[in-house]
Structures are given as C-alpha cells and as structure tokens.
Amino acid sequence: MSIDKTNEITEDKLEVVAPNIIEDMAKILKNKVIDRHSYFQMKYFIIHKEPTTQAKLWQCLREIKTRFETLEAAALEIEEGKDNLELINIKIDKLSKKIEKYEQNEETTKRELEIDLRKLGRKKIAAFRNMQKLQDKKKSLEEEARFFVETFNGLVQNEPLKPFDDFDSQCEYWGERLQSKLNLKMITQGTLDAELIETILALPDRIPVKEHTLKSLEFRNQKMQMLLNQSATSKE
C-alpha cells in the first residue's frame, strides 16, 4: 500500500457525503476567502474613528499588542502541528512495514491493520488541513499587523507618542470625544441624557466642550425660568 496515496486529499474521498454539492462548493471556493478585517475597515472603523492623533497611536498599540500575542500563539500551534504530523507519518511507516511483513499466525488480522492504516491516513489529512488553517490564520494576522505597524509609524512621524496618562493628551481626547457625542445628539435632535452631561461636566474647566455645555445649560435654565415667570404672571 502506498503511503502517499493514503494521504492524498481528493474530492473522491468525499463523494460518500454528496458528490454534487461538494463539487459545486469546490469550484466556488477556488475564489480566495480573506479571513481578516479589510484594510478599509481597519483604517476607518478602528483607527480613524479615534478623535485625536494620540488616541490613534494608542489604538495602534493595542491592535499591535493583540496581534503580536496571537502570532506568538499561532507559531507555537504550528510547531505543535508539525510534530503531530511527523508522529502520524512515523506511525504510518511502521504500520505499512508491518503489513508488508504480515504473517498469517499473528493475532491481529491483516484487515485490521489496513483499517488502522486508513484511519491514520484520515488523521494525517485532518492534521494537514489544520496546518493549512493555521498558516492562513498566521498570514492574515501578519497582514493586519503590518497595516497597524505602518499606520503607527506614519502617525508618529507627525506627532511623537505620549504616555497614555499624559494629562494634556487625555484632556484633548475626552474633549474631542464628548464634543463629538454631543454634536451627534444635537444634530439628530436626540435627548441629551444625564450621563453624557455629567461626564462632560466632570472634565477640567479649560476644555471647550465643558465651557459650551455650561453655557448651553445656563441658557436653557434662563429660558425655563422665563417661561415659569410668564406662566405665573398670566395666572395673576
């Protein structure tokens, strides 16, 4: 029995499932499936949604750290997979030689040995496919990581990275972020919820969004007081 033929991944091995649909899917899947975020998604929905350059840099760092750790884990999985595949190959070689030298007086029948060999062949196919998936995953992670590294390097040329707890950077970040939320509420004529107002009022005094909010609240308070006074006067 040829070891190579035992381990070939061919469509005829799957025909017992549903030959027509397997063939149709195989044709469609000749198109490359990209199993990662698109560059558009990473650019506009992960990085550019951050309101300041420092926030963009911090987000790049988080994304790079996540992918660095995942790539390390994937590398270990790939090495583990290679060893598992090698062990299967060793077992296949041993079993193939045993079948070749089979003697009728052995307790295990030749048929049982051949079944064991086929099972090992299927295990090898599964292990091989798993290795392919890990390699594809690694490639996708590397592409994402390269995007965030290049984005980080481009941003840091315009503005050096500052510590996460840098007071001025945090002021700028929260000022821009809350101003954006406030503007969105006003544009969509949404109700200004108390939590958003409380968060804005908790900011340092020098941040523009807090100053504007205080003025807006004062104006609304004066308007409400005027309406109350008019109502009281009309009742007299």
Order of alpha helices (4+ residues) and beta strands (2+ residues): alpha-alpha-alpha-alpha-alpha-alpha-alpha
